[in-house]
């Protein structure tokens, strides 16, 4: 299994009390999302941030990386892909948490596109639920396998989930958001969603604001009221 690594940000102040892991999309790498961590530092001043590069070179974009290959010819390739990539990502997350002296209650997974597929798949199957899972422009892979989604926090609840999608997404249609939230609901896993009107396959300011606020709330960070 290929060892993964990527760019990091230290907390804005003090020692790290949370860890935010960004999971990039197909054909990109960790540098694609790390700047979002800088934008969230006022909301999450004590959070360490890491954006690992996916383990494999992208078959369609040799300069980028992929969590798993996509050919669009195999209807089962997404499920095979997330299953293949999970052990390496789990091991990376475990090592990062251990190095910081943290556990999953201080962890958030934030994905984009293929990274959202990984965030949901891995986050819902951790031994203990992360503090939150955020997914931009992605989809839940393997809704028929949600009996495996046993991750629970100290209160016995699944992790808070926010899915964000642009209404003009040309890569993964925004209907995927409703398919994902419906499947999660049927499995008794609550989720929230935010639609970014007119947005294509990307992330906008509104989505970033909602995601950042959910992370702060999930980490128990008290925000100023004025």
Secondary structure as GFF3:
##gff-version 3
##sequence-region A 1 226
A	DSSP	beta_strand	6	9	.	.	.	ID=ss1
A	DSSP	beta_strand	18	23	.	.	.	ID=ss2
A	DSSP	three_ten_helix	30	32	.	.	.	ID=ss3
A	DSSP	alpha_helix	34	39	.	.	.	ID=ss4
A	DSSP	beta_strand	47	52	.	.	.	ID=ss5
A	DSSP	beta_strand	56	57	.	.	.	ID=ss6
A	DSSP	beta_strand	65	66	.	.	.	ID=ss7
A	DSSP	alpha_helix	77	100	.	.	.	ID=ss8
A	DSSP	three_ten_helix	104	106	.	.	.	ID=ss9
A	DSSP	beta_strand	107	112	.	.	.	ID=ss10
A	DSSP	alpha_helix	114	123	.	.	.	ID=ss11
A	DSSP	beta_strand	132	136	.	.	.	ID=ss12
A	DSSP	three_ten_helix	143	148	.	.	.	ID=ss13
A	DSSP	beta_strand	160	166	.	.	.	ID=ss14
A	DSSP	alpha_helix	175	186	.	.	.	ID=ss15
A	DSSP	beta_strand	192	196	.	.	.	ID=ss16
A	DSSP	alpha_helix	205	218	.	.	.	ID=ss17
###
